[in-house]
């Protein structure tokens, strides 16, 4: 079974301003007690981390961008073995396997996928014995500079998994190029490599977030500073019951047009158009600039998405003011419910 190794403990102590090599005769202090308490909490939380292996069908909508074979991590959050991960790992899954820290591989099934937050839930089909679920913490009270621990689940080529010390460097909204936005995200540095679904823990061993991306601007402000983006579990708490009950959330049933976009000089530029998407059918193309949605000017991805999503039905028509080369055009298209374009994972 994986344990927190000496390097991990030294890293934690160093982040807190201590070293493990202090003489044993030195009397305990409140500060050293805090370090030991954090180490114990991290070790307990680490025991709930598992690896995930996912296979999807070759004709799945997400196979081209995310691959047919996916690997990442998850963490046990429920007494029945319920596992929280990042949703793109288990999106459209044909099969899911859990790899425990004692090198056992167990079959699992999808429970829910929430498009709005990006969270995914899976449940083992056989009991996960001896694993205590972690408690859910909160990002709200954490300040930049706070030491945190990220854990990576076991894989066939890395049976022990990994733990890594990192720090919170910023908290801010995040807009993804794939029609995704959350109003709060956790950004950490130094970055970890296999971040997909990796749980992030505070010094009490509480779960703070789930790994989503490597980013080059973890500090924000367009400054080069590599790190990771974690989706905070604060977003999970209000929807967890609904996800388990229905396999998703009502807020995820929203318009999707099928573009990859970026912010360029105060404008939204289309970088890629998905095949057979509403955007492609309407004639949008890479390089187009989206200037307005239903007549309302948009200058950022957040504004673009929120204007797009502010309609009663996912398939309600939307009017885009677009600059195509030197031509200013009004393009009317009919979005679709993104979830209706994807295969449901086995189990949902």
C-alpha positions as CSV (number, residue, x, y, z in Angstrom):
1,X,0.0,0.0,0.0
2,X,1.2,3.5,-0.8
3,X,2.4,5.6,2.1
4,X,3.5,9.2,2.3
5,X,7.3,8.9,1.7
6,X,10.1,10.8,3.3
7,X,10.3,13.3,0.4
8,X,6.6,14.0,0.7
9,X,6.9,14.6,4.4
10,X,9.9,16.8,4.0
11,X,8.1,18.8,1.3
12,X,5.2,19.4,3.6
13,X,7.4,20.4,6.5
14,X,9.5,22.7,4.3
15,X,6.3,24.4,3.0
16,X,5.3,25.0,6.6
17,X,8.7,26.3,7.5
18,X,10.1,23.3,9.3
19,X,12.6,20.5,8.6
20,X,12.4,16.8,9.5
21,X,16.0,16.7,10.6
22,X,15.5,18.6,13.8
23,X,17.0,16.9,16.9
24,X,14.6,14.5,18.6
25,X,15.4,16.0,22.0
26,X,13.8,19.3,21.0
27,X,10.5,19.7,22.9
28,X,7.3,19.6,20.9
29,X,5.8,23.0,20.1
30,X,2.3,24.0,18.9
31,X,3.9,24.6,15.5
32,X,5.5,21.2,15.3
33,X,2.3,19.6,16.5
34,X,0.5,21.3,13.6
35,X,2.9,19.8,11.2
36,X,2.4,16.3,12.6
37,X,-1.4,16.8,12.6
38,X,-1.3,17.8,8.9
39,X,0.9,14.8,8.1
40,X,-1.5,12.5,9.8
41,X,-4.5,14.1,8.1
42,X,-2.8,13.8,4.7
43,X,-2.0,10.2,5.2
44,X,-5.6,9.4,6.1
45,X,-6.9,11.2,3.1
46,X,-4.4,9.6,0.8
47,X,-5.8,6.2,1.8
48,X,-9.1,7.0,0.0
49,X,-7.4,7.7,-3.4
50,X,-7.9,5.2,-6.2
51,X,-6.8,4.9,-9.8
52,X,-9.3,4.8,-12.7
53,X,-8.9,3.1,-16.1
54,X,-11.7,3.9,-18.6
55,X,-12.4,2.5,-22.1
56,X,-14.9,4.1,-24.5
57,X,-16.2,3.0,-27.9
58,X,-14.3,4.1,-31.0
59,X,-17.4,5.9,-32.3
60,X,-18.0,7.9,-29.1
61,X,-18.2,11.7,-29.7
62,X,-15.4,12.3,-27.2
63,X,-13.0,9.6,-28.5
64,X,-11.2,11.8,-30.9
65,X,-10.4,14.6,-28.4
66,X,-10.1,12.6,-25.2
67,X,-9.0,9.2,-26.5
68,X,-10.5,5.7,-26.4
69,X,-8.4,4.7,-23.4
70,X,-8.2,7.1,-20.4
71,X,-6.4,6.9,-17.0
72,X,-6.7,9.1,-14.0
73,X,-7.6,9.3,-10.4
74,X,-10.6,9.4,-8.1
75,X,-11.3,9.6,-4.4
76,X,-13.9,7.8,-2.2
77,X,-16.5,10.3,-0.8
78,X,-19.3,7.9,0.2
79,X,-19.7,5.0,2.7
80,X,-21.0,2.9,-0.2
81,X,-17.7,3.4,-2.1
82,X,-19.0,6.3,-4.2
83,X,-16.0,7.9,-6.0
84,X,-15.6,11.4,-7.2
85,X,-13.5,12.2,-10.3
86,X,-13.3,14.6,-13.2
87,X,-16.1,13.9,-15.6
88,X,-14.1,13.8,-18.9
89,X,-12.4,10.6,-17.7
90,X,-15.7,8.7,-17.5
91,X,-17.6,10.5,-20.2
92,X,-19.2,8.0,-22.6
93,X,-17.5,5.1,-20.8
94,X,-18.0,1.5,-22.0
95,X,-16.1,0.1,-19.0
96,X,-14.5,1.5,-15.9
97,X,-12.0,-0.2,-13.6
98,X,-10.8,1.0,-10.2
99,X,-7.3,0.2,-9.1
100,X,-6.8,0.2,-5.3
101,X,-3.7,0.9,-3.4
102,X,-3.3,-2.8,-2.6
103,X,-3.1,-3.5,-6.4
104,X,-6.6,-4.9,-6.8
105,X,-8.6,-4.1,-9.9
106,X,-12.3,-3.9,-9.5
107,X,-15.1,-3.2,-12.0
108,X,-17.2,0.0,-11.6
109,X,-20.0,1.8,-13.3
110,X,-20.8,5.4,-14.0
111,X,-23.3,7.1,-11.6
112,X,-23.4,10.6,-12.9
113,X,-21.8,13.2,-15.1
114,X,-22.3,17.0,-14.6
115,X,-21.5,19.0,-17.7
116,X,-21.8,22.3,-15.9
117,X,-19.1,21.7,-13.2
118,X,-17.2,18.8,-14.9
119,X,-17.6,16.4,-12.0
120,X,-18.2,12.7,-12.5
121,X,-19.3,10.0,-10.1
122,X,-18.5,6.3,-10.3
123,X,-19.3,3.4,-8.0
124,X,-17.5,0.0,-7.6
125,X,-19.5,-3.1,-8.4
126,X,-17.7,-4.9,-5.7
127,X,-17.2,-3.7,-2.1
128,X,-14.2,-1.4,-1.4
129,X,-13.1,-2.8,1.9
130,X,-11.1,-0.8,4.5
131,X,-11.4,2.5,2.7
132,X,-12.8,5.4,4.8
133,X,-14.5,8.2,2.7
134,X,-13.0,11.6,2.9
135,X,-14.8,14.7,4.2
136,X,-15.6,17.6,1.9
137,X,-13.9,20.8,2.7
138,X,-14.2,24.3,1.2
139,X,-12.0,26.6,-0.9
140,X,-13.7,29.7,0.5
141,X,-11.5,30.2,3.6
142,X,-8.2,29.2,2.0
143,X,-5.7,31.9,1.1
144,X,-2.9,31.9,-1.5
145,X,0.2,30.4,-0.1
146,X,-1.7,27.7,1.8
147,X,0.1,24.3,1.6
148,X,-2.0,21.5,0.0
149,X,-1.6,17.9,-1.1
150,X,-2.5,16.4,-4.4
151,X,-2.7,12.6,-4.8
152,X,-2.5,10.5,-7.9
153,X,-4.2,7.1,-7.9
154,X,-2.4,3.8,-8.7
155,X,-2.0,2.6,-12.3
156,X,-0.7,-0.7,-13.8
157,X,2.6,1.1,-14.6
158,X,2.7,2.9,-11.3
159,X,1.2,0.7,-8.6
160,X,2.0,3.0,-5.8
161,X,0.6,6.2,-7.3
162,X,2.1,9.5,-6.1
163,X,1.5,12.3,-3.6
164,X,2.7,15.8,-4.3
165,X,2.9,18.9,-2.1
166,X,1.7,22.1,-3.8
167,X,0.3,25.5,-2.8
168,X,-2.8,27.5,-3.6
169,X,-1.7,30.4,-5.7
170,X,-5.0,31.9,-6.8
171,X,-8.8,31.6,-6.7
172,X,-10.8,33.1,-9.5
173,X,-13.4,32.3,-12.2
174,X,-12.3,30.0,-15.1
175,X,-13.5,29.9,-18.7
176,X,-12.5,26.9,-20.8
177,X,-12.1,27.0,-24.5
178,X,-14.7,24.1,-24.9
179,X,-17.8,26.1,-23.8
180,X,-17.2,25.7,-20.1
181,X,-17.2,28.2,-17.3
182,X,-17.2,28.1,-13.5
183,X,-17.4,31.1,-11.2
184,X,-14.7,29.8,-8.8
185,X,-11.7,27.6,-9.4
186,X,-8.6,26.7,-7.4
187,X,-5.2,27.2,-9.0
188,X,-2.1,25.5,-7.6
189,X,1.7,25.4,-8.2
190,X,4.0,23.6,-8.7
191,X,2.0,21.6,-11.2
192,X,1.5,17.8,-11.1
193,X,1.6,15.8,-14.2
194,X,-1.2,13.2,-14.1
195,X,-3.8,15.7,-12.8
196,X,-6.9,14.2,-14.3
197,X,-9.3,13.5,-11.4
198,X,-6.5,14.0,-8.8
199,X,-7.9,15.0,-5.4
200,X,-6.6,18.1,-3.6
201,X,-6.6,18.1,0.2
202,X,-6.2,20.8,2.8
203,X,-4.2,20.3,6.0
204,X,-7.2,18.7,7.8
205,X,-7.3,16.0,5.1
206,X,-10.5,17.4,3.7
207,X,-11.2,17.3,0.0
208,X,-10.9,20.7,-1.6
209,X,-11.0,20.0,-5.3
210,X,-10.6,17.6,-8.2
211,X,-7.9,18.0,-10.8
212,X,-8.9,19.2,-14.3
213,X,-6.1,20.9,-16.2
214,X,-2.5,21.9,-16.5
215,X,-2.4,25.7,-17.0
216,X,0.4,28.1,-17.9
217,X,-1.1,31.1,-15.9
218,X,-1.9,29.8,-12.5
219,X,-1.4,33.2,-11.0
220,X,-3.7,34.9,-13.5
221,X,-3.2,38.2,-15.2
222,X,-1.6,36.6,-18.3
223,X,1.6,36.0,-16.4
224,X,3.6,32.8,-17.2
225,X,3.3,30.7,-14.1
226,X,2.7,26.9,-14.6
227,X,0.3,25.1,-12.3
228,X,-3.0,23.2,-12.2
229,X,-6.7,24.1,-12.1
230,X,-8.9,22.2,-9.7
231,X,-12.7,22.2,-9.7
232,X,-13.6,23.1,-6.0
233,X,-16.0,20.7,-4.2
234,X,-17.9,23.8,-3.1
235,X,-19.6,23.4,-6.5
236,X,-20.4,19.7,-5.8
237,X,-22.2,20.1,-2.5
238,X,-25.4,21.7,-3.8
239,X,-25.7,19.1,-6.7
240,X,-24.4,15.9,-5.2
241,X,-27.9,14.5,-4.2
242,X,-29.3,15.4,-7.6
243,X,-26.4,13.8,-9.4
244,X,-26.9,10.5,-7.6
245,X,-30.6,10.6,-8.1
246,X,-30.8,11.5,-11.8
247,X,-27.3,10.9,-13.3
248,X,-26.8,14.6,-13.9
249,X,-28.1,18.0,-13.2
250,X,-30.8,20.2,-14.6
251,X,-28.3,23.1,-15.1
252,X,-26.3,20.9,-17.5
253,X,-29.2,20.8,-20.0
254,X,-28.1,24.0,-21.8
255,X,-27.3,25.2,-25.3
256,X,-24.1,24.0,-27.0
257,X,-23.0,25.3,-30.4
258,X,-19.8,23.3,-30.9
259,X,-16.9,25.8,-31.0
260,X,-13.5,26.0,-29.4
261,X,-12.8,29.6,-28.7
262,X,-10.2,32.0,-27.3
263,X,-10.1,35.6,-26.1
264,X,-8.1,37.8,-28.6
265,X,-7.7,41.5,-27.9
266,X,-11.1,42.0,-26.3
267,X,-12.9,39.7,-28.7
268,X,-14.0,36.1,-28.9
269,X,-12.3,34.2,-31.7
270,X,-13.4,30.8,-32.9
271,X,-10.4,28.5,-33.1
272,X,-12.1,25.2,-34.1
273,X,-15.5,24.1,-35.1
274,X,-16.8,20.6,-34.1
275,X,-17.9,18.3,-36.9
276,X,-21.6,18.1,-37.5
277,X,-22.2,20.8,-34.8
278,X,-24.7,23.6,-35.0
279,X,-21.9,26.0,-35.6
280,X,-20.6,24.1,-38.6
281,X,-24.1,23.7,-40.0
282,X,-24.6,27.5,-39.7
283,X,-21.3,28.3,-41.5
284,X,-19.1,29.4,-38.6
285,X,-15.4,28.8,-39.2
286,X,-12.0,29.1,-37.5
287,X,-10.9,32.7,-37.4
288,X,-14.4,34.1,-37.1
289,X,-14.8,36.8,-34.4
290,X,-18.0,36.6,-32.3
291,X,-18.9,40.2,-31.4
292,X,-22.4,39.8,-30.0
293,X,-25.0,37.2,-28.9
294,X,-28.6,38.2,-29.5
295,X,-27.5,41.8,-30.0
296,X,-25.6,42.0,-26.7
297,X,-21.9,42.7,-27.1
298,X,-19.5,40.0,-25.8
299,X,-15.7,40.5,-25.2
300,X,-14.8,37.5,-23.1
301,X,-15.5,33.8,-23.1
302,X,-17.5,34.2,-19.9
303,X,-19.7,36.8,-21.5
304,X,-20.1,34.6,-24.6
305,X,-21.1,31.5,-22.6
306,X,-23.4,33.2,-20.1
307,X,-25.3,35.0,-22.9
308,X,-25.6,31.7,-24.8
309,X,-26.8,29.8,-21.8
310,X,-29.3,32.5,-20.7
311,X,-32.3,30.9,-22.6
312,X,-35.1,28.7,-21.4
313,X,-34.5,25.8,-23.8
314,X,-31.2,24.2,-24.9
315,X,-32.4,24.3,-28.5
316,X,-33.8,27.8,-28.6
317,X,-32.4,29.8,-31.6
318,X,-29.5,32.2,-31.0
319,X,-28.3,35.1,-33.2
320,X,-24.6,35.7,-33.4
321,X,-23.0,38.9,-34.8
322,X,-19.9,37.6,-36.4
323,X,-16.9,39.2,-38.2
324,X,-15.8,36.8,-41.0
325,X,-12.8,38.3,-42.6
326,X,-13.9,41.8,-43.6
327,X,-17.6,40.9,-43.6
328,X,-19.9,41.6,-40.7
329,X,-22.7,39.0,-40.6
330,X,-25.6,38.0,-38.4
331,X,-25.8,34.2,-38.2
332,X,-28.8,32.5,-36.7
333,X,-28.2,28.9,-35.5
334,X,-30.1,26.4,-33.4
335,X,-28.0,25.0,-30.5
336,X,-28.5,21.5,-29.1
337,X,-28.4,19.9,-25.7
338,X,-24.7,18.7,-25.5
339,X,-25.7,15.7,-23.4
340,X,-27.9,14.5,-26.3
341,X,-25.0,14.3,-28.6
342,X,-23.0,11.9,-26.4
343,X,-23.4,8.2,-25.5
344,X,-24.5,7.6,-22.0
345,X,-21.9,5.8,-19.9
346,X,-22.9,2.2,-18.9
347,X,-24.7,2.6,-15.6
348,X,-26.4,6.0,-16.1
